[in-house]
């Protein structure tokens, strides 16, 4: 995405703050043995509180609101109810 005006810059800054807050809150909320689906739903509630929407969920039908990878994985993991 190219930012071409102050309105777009302001929007990008707001969503960046929302994502940073959500990531920090999700990190603090996460517990050993917790399923990633529960963590994803927690993140979705926070993002919704900011009025944010998950583009990958709404536009492409991704089955979660966030991408969650466990341990040292760097792929776009799908939140799951059973295991990771």
GUGU-715680 format. One record per residue (C-alpha): residue number from 1; residue in three letters; x, z, y. Coordinates in pm, 1 decimal. Each point is the difference from the previous one (the first is absolute). Last residue first. Layout:
! residues N
<rec i="NUM" aa="Ala" px="X" pz="Z" py="Y"/>
...
This chain:
! residues 84
<rec i="84" aa="Unk" px="-198.7" pz="1807.2" py="-2583.8"/>
<rec i="83" aa="Unk" px="-190.0" pz="180.8" py="-271.4"/>
<rec i="82" aa="Unk" px="-371.6" pz="-59.7" py="-31.2"/>
<rec i="81" aa="Unk" px="-199.5" pz="-43.4" py="320.3"/>
<rec i="80" aa="Unk" px="218.6" pz="-280.1" py="131.4"/>
<rec i="79" aa="Unk" px="115.9" pz="-120.6" py="343.2"/>
<rec i="78" aa="Unk" px="149.4" pz="-349.9" py="-22.0"/>
<rec i="77" aa="Unk" px="374.0" pz="-15.6" py="65.4"/>
<rec i="76" aa="Unk" px="155.2" pz="-237.5" py="249.9"/>
<rec i="75" aa="Unk" px="354.2" pz="-3.2" py="-136.9"/>
<rec i="74" aa="Unk" px="284.7" pz="223.2" py="113.5"/>
<rec i="73" aa="Unk" px="26.4" pz="231.4" py="-295.6"/>
<rec i="72" aa="Unk" px="232.8" pz="297.5" py="39.5"/>
<rec i="71" aa="Unk" px="-253.3" pz="273.6" py="-76.8"/>
<rec i="70" aa="Unk" px="-358.0" pz="-128.3" py="2.6"/>
<rec i="69" aa="Unk" px="-126.6" pz="-292.3" py="205.5"/>
<rec i="68" aa="Unk" px="-320.2" pz="15.0" py="199.2"/>
<rec i="67" aa="Unk" px="-142.5" pz="-286.5" py="203.0"/>
<rec i="66" aa="Unk" px="-285.4" pz="126.6" py="212.7"/>
<rec i="65" aa="Unk" px="-371.0" pz="-70.1" py="24.8"/>
<rec i="64" aa="Unk" px="-38.6" pz="-76.9" py="-368.2"/>
<rec i="63" aa="Unk" px="-140.6" pz="-275.0" py="-222.7"/>
<rec i="62" aa="Unk" px="146.8" pz="-286.8" py="207.9"/>
<rec i="61" aa="Unk" px="-295.5" pz="-224.5" py="83.2"/>
<rec i="60" aa="Unk" px="199.7" pz="-238.8" py="218.5"/>
<rec i="59" aa="Unk" px="-157.4" pz="47.8" py="341.3"/>
<rec i="58" aa="Unk" px="-155.5" pz="345.0" py="-24.5"/>
<rec i="57" aa="Unk" px="252.3" pz="176.8" py="-223.0"/>
<rec i="56" aa="Unk" px="309.3" pz="-182.1" py="127.0"/>
<rec i="55" aa="Unk" px="-112.2" pz="44.3" py="359.1"/>
<rec i="54" aa="Unk" px="-58.9" pz="372.9" py="-39.5"/>
<rec i="53" aa="Unk" px="-210.4" pz="110.3" py="295.2"/>
<rec i="52" aa="Unk" px="85.6" pz="239.8" py="281.1"/>
<rec i="51" aa="Unk" px="-264.2" pz="189.7" py="197.5"/>
<rec i="50" aa="Unk" px="242.9" pz="291.4" py="26.6"/>
<rec i="49" aa="Unk" px="-223.8" pz="209.8" py="-222.7"/>
<rec i="48" aa="Unk" px="-14.3" pz="-295.4" py="-239.4"/>
<rec i="47" aa="Unk" px="377.3" pz="24.8" py="-38.1"/>
<rec i="46" aa="Unk" px="-27.4" pz="367.4" py="-92.6"/>
<rec i="45" aa="Unk" px="-277.6" pz="-59.4" py="-248.9"/>
<rec i="44" aa="Unk" px="186.9" pz="-292.1" py="-158.2"/>
<rec i="43" aa="Unk" px="311.7" pz="215.4" py="-39.8"/>
<rec i="42" aa="Unk" px="-196.5" pz="259.1" py="-197.7"/>
<rec i="41" aa="Unk" px="-151.6" pz="-275.6" py="-214.0"/>
<rec i="40" aa="Unk" px="348.1" pz="-135.9" py="-73.5"/>
<rec i="39" aa="Unk" px="125.4" pz="344.7" py="-101.0"/>
<rec i="38" aa="Unk" px="-291.0" pz="41.0" py="-238.3"/>
<rec i="37" aa="Unk" px="67.3" pz="-346.6" py="-146.9"/>
<rec i="36" aa="Unk" px="370.9" pz="85.8" py="-36.3"/>
<rec i="35" aa="Unk" px="-82.3" pz="266.0" py="-255.1"/>
<rec i="34" aa="Unk" px="136.6" pz="346.8" py="69.4"/>
<rec i="33" aa="Unk" px="239.9" pz="132.6" py="-263.8"/>
<rec i="32" aa="Unk" px="245.7" pz="135.9" py="256.1"/>
<rec i="31" aa="Unk" px="-169.8" pz="41.7" py="338.7"/>
<rec i="30" aa="Unk" px="-47.6" pz="-234.3" py="294.9"/>
<rec i="29" aa="Unk" px="-164.8" pz="147.4" py="310.8"/>
<rec i="28" aa="Unk" px="323.2" pz="32.0" py="202.3"/>
<rec i="27" aa="Unk" px="97.1" pz="-361.1" py="-72.3"/>
<rec i="26" aa="Unk" px="-355.0" pz="-114.9" py="73.6"/>
<rec i="25" aa="Unk" px="11.4" pz="176.5" py="337.8"/>
<rec i="24" aa="Unk" px="333.4" pz="-162.1" py="90.1"/>
<rec i="23" aa="Unk" px="-120.9" pz="-344.9" py="-105.1"/>
<rec i="22" aa="Unk" px="-324.8" pz="44.1" py="191.3"/>
<rec i="21" aa="Unk" px="176.0" pz="106.5" py="321.0"/>
<rec i="20" aa="Unk" px="240.3" pz="-295.1" py="-19.7"/>
<rec i="19" aa="Unk" px="-286.9" pz="-240.3" py="-72.5"/>
<rec i="18" aa="Unk" px="-206.7" pz="127.3" py="293.4"/>
<rec i="17" aa="Unk" px="300.3" pz="-13.6" py="236.8"/>
<rec i="16" aa="Unk" px="78.0" pz="-356.4" py="-108.2"/>
<rec i="15" aa="Unk" px="-366.8" pz="-89.4" py="47.2"/>
<rec i="14" aa="Unk" px="12.4" pz="120.5" py="358.3"/>
<rec i="13" aa="Unk" px="330.3" pz="-173.3" py="78.5"/>
<rec i="12" aa="Unk" px="-122.8" pz="-330.0" py="-141.9"/>
<rec i="11" aa="Unk" px="-315.9" pz="22.3" py="207.2"/>
<rec i="10" aa="Unk" px="197.2" pz="69.9" py="316.5"/>
<rec i="9" aa="Unk" px="228.1" pz="-295.8" py="-67.8"/>
<rec i="8" aa="Unk" px="-300.2" pz="-226.5" py="-62.4"/>
<rec i="7" aa="Unk" px="-156.9" pz="108.1" py="329.4"/>
<rec i="6" aa="Unk" px="331.7" pz="-36.5" py="185.4"/>
<rec i="5" aa="Unk" px="36.4" pz="-366.8" py="-97.0"/>
<rec i="4" aa="Unk" px="157.2" pz="-243.3" py="-247.4"/>
<rec i="3" aa="Unk" px="81.5" pz="210.1" py="-304.1"/>
<rec i="2" aa="Unk" px="86.4" pz="-235.6" py="-283.7"/>
<rec i="1" aa="Unk" px="-124.8" pz="87.2" py="-343.1"/>
